[in-house]
Amino acid sequence: MSAVKGKAGTAEAMFNFGGLSGELFEGRKPRYSVLPVPYDLTTSYVSGTRGGPRAIIEASTHMELYDEELGCEPYEAGIETLPQLESTALGPGEMVRRVREAVESILDDGKVPVMLGGEHSITLGLVQALLERYPKMSVLQLDAHADMREAYQDTPFNHACVARRVSELCPIVQVGIRSLSADEAAFLEREKKAGERARTRIRTFTALDVLKGASPGDIASGLTDEVCITIDLDVFDPSIMPATGTPEPGGLGWYDVLGVVREAVSRKKVVGFDVVELCPLPGVIAPDFLAAKLVYKIMGYMNRGGKR
């Protein structure tokens, strides 16, 4: 284990992403600001994603900070970890507002927001805040589910509606989709036909598309120059990511996802990202570690502009 993690065993180091002590970055501004959001009010199958941020951060304290692919230690760009954002019982719309305000503060401080969920509904607040600074931004969504419902369980801010809300604000490219309702399928088909006449605001690549060879370059070509990446961990196959509230068979592998992300980072400017929907399983730590490693990998790619 790396020896740069600060004062081992201290409460501060243990709840900082990577186990990093804040003392490492004194006198300079960290590039990344990690925002844990333990919220899961609208989860519709297995609840428990509120435990996701803490599990990711805990797992990250056991990572090696050297990245063998990139040949460097991505943490050197600077990573701070904020206190967990307090949840509200006033509904998901209010929680989206709170996330937006928290992300705005991160942006005001000149840092890149890295949000850890929690359920996927919180992504809307991240996107809203980023769009204020980057009005031509698009979103890259890696997910098993289309999340294109107009409303679900009596709210338009359910985690099953987040991509629909995002698509109303900016272009979105979906990757890994393999579960959706008949209404969502009809909506996406209408969008596809509209896109034949004009540039569509929604492009969807199913998991099968990716596994049959849809290239990361083709996926990235649908994005604008500035991008927010949102990753629902159920995009991965349940064989390597069983710890989600709504697992779906036939998902992507580790290198499939990294290939898509790396290409997007190499071609575009990623202005923020999140990793959501980890639902920790007692005694099963591999999914937590996968999520932590994924967050760290994305930081490393951003430091290198997607280059190996």
Secondary structure as the mmCIF struct_conf table of DSSP 4:
data_model
#
loop_
_struct_conf.conf_type_id
_struct_conf.id
_struct_conf.beg_label_comp_id
_struct_conf.beg_label_asym_id
_struct_conf.beg_label_seq_id
_struct_conf.end_label_comp_id
_struct_conf.end_label_asym_id
_struct_conf.end_label_seq_id
BEND BEND1 ALA A 3 ALA A 3
BEND BEND2 LYS A 5 LYS A 5
BEND BEND3 LYS A 7 LYS A 7
TURN_TY1_P TURN_TY1_P1 ALA A 8 GLY A 9
HELX_RH_AL_P HELX_RH_AL_P1 ALA A 11 MET A 14
TURN_TY1_P TURN_TY1_P2 PHE A 15 PHE A 15
BEND BEND4 ASN A 16 ASN A 16
HELX_RH_3T_P HELX_RH_3T_P1 PHE A 17 GLY A 19
HELX_RH_3T_P HELX_RH_3T_P2 GLY A 22 PHE A 25
TURN_TY1_P TURN_TY1_P3 GLU A 26 GLY A 27
BEND BEND5 ARG A 28 ARG A 28
BEND BEND6 ARG A 31 ARG A 31
STRN STRN1 TYR A 32 VAL A 37
TURN_TY1_P TURN_TY1_P4 LEU A 41 THR A 42
BEND BEND7 TYR A 45 VAL A 46
HELX_RH_3T_P HELX_RH_3T_P3 THR A 49 GLY A 51
HELX_RH_AL_P HELX_RH_AL_P2 GLY A 52 SER A 60
TURN_TY1_P TURN_TY1_P5 THR A 61 HIS A 62
BEND BEND8 MET A 63 MET A 63
BEND BEND9 LEU A 65 TYR A 66
STRN STRN2 ASP A 67 ASP A 67
TURN_TY1_P TURN_TY1_P6 GLU A 68 GLY A 71
STRN STRN3 CYS A 72 CYS A 72
HELX_RH_3T_P HELX_RH_3T_P4 PRO A 74 ALA A 77
STRN STRN4 ILE A 79 THR A 81
HELX_LH_PP_P HELX_LH_PP_P1 LEU A 82 SER A 87
BEND BEND10 ALA A 89 LEU A 90
HELX_RH_AL_P HELX_RH_AL_P3 PRO A 92 ASP A 108
TURN_TY1_P TURN_TY1_P7 ASP A 109 GLY A 110
STRN STRN5 VAL A 112 GLY A 117
BEND BEND11 GLY A 118 GLY A 118
HELX_RH_3T_P HELX_RH_3T_P5 HIS A 120 ILE A 122
HELX_RH_AL_P HELX_RH_AL_P4 THR A 123 ARG A 133
TURN_TY1_P TURN_TY1_P8 PRO A 135 LYS A 136
STRN STRN6 SER A 138 LEU A 142
BEND BEND12 ALA A 144 ALA A 144
STRN STRN7 HIS A 145 HIS A 145
BEND BEND13 GLU A 150 GLU A 150
STRN STRN8 TYR A 152 TYR A 152
TURN_TY1_P TURN_TY1_P9 GLN A 153 ASP A 154
STRN STRN9 THR A 155 THR A 155
TURN_TY1_P TURN_TY1_P10 PRO A 156 PHE A 157
BEND BEND14 ASN A 158 ASN A 158
HELX_RH_3T_P HELX_RH_3T_P6 HIS A 159 CYS A 161
HELX_RH_AL_P HELX_RH_AL_P5 VAL A 162 SER A 167
TURN_TY1_P TURN_TY1_P11 GLU A 168 LEU A 169
BEND BEND15 CYS A 170 CYS A 170
STRN STRN10 ILE A 172 ILE A 177
STRN STRN11 SER A 179 SER A 179
HELX_RH_AL_P HELX_RH_AL_P6 ALA A 182 ARG A 197
BEND BEND16 ALA A 198 ALA A 198
BEND BEND17 ARG A 201 ARG A 201
STRN STRN12 ILE A 202 THR A 206
HELX_RH_AL_P HELX_RH_AL_P7 ALA A 207 LEU A 211
TURN_TY1_P TURN_TY1_P12 LYS A 212 GLY A 213
HELX_RH_AL_P HELX_RH_AL_P8 PRO A 216 ALA A 220
TURN_TY1_P TURN_TY1_P13 SER A 221 GLY A 222
BEND BEND18 LEU A 223 LEU A 223
BEND BEND19 ASP A 225 ASP A 225
STRN STRN13 GLU A 226 ASP A 232
HELX_RH_3T_P HELX_RH_3T_P7 LEU A 233 VAL A 235
STRN STRN14 PHE A 236 PHE A 236
TURN_TY1_P TURN_TY1_P14 PRO A 238 ILE A 240
BEND BEND20 THR A 244 THR A 246
BEND BEND21 PRO A 249 GLY A 250
STRN STRN15 LEU A 252 LEU A 252
HELX_RH_AL_P HELX_RH_AL_P9 TRP A 254 ARG A 267
BEND BEND22 LYS A 268 LYS A 268
STRN STRN16 LYS A 269 VAL A 276
STRN STRN17 LEU A 281 LEU A 281
TURN_TY1_P TURN_TY1_P15 PRO A 282 GLY A 283
STRN STRN18 VAL A 284 VAL A 284
HELX_RH_AL_P HELX_RH_AL_P10 ALA A 286 ARG A 304
TURN_TY1_P TURN_TY1_P16 GLY A 305 GLY A 306
#
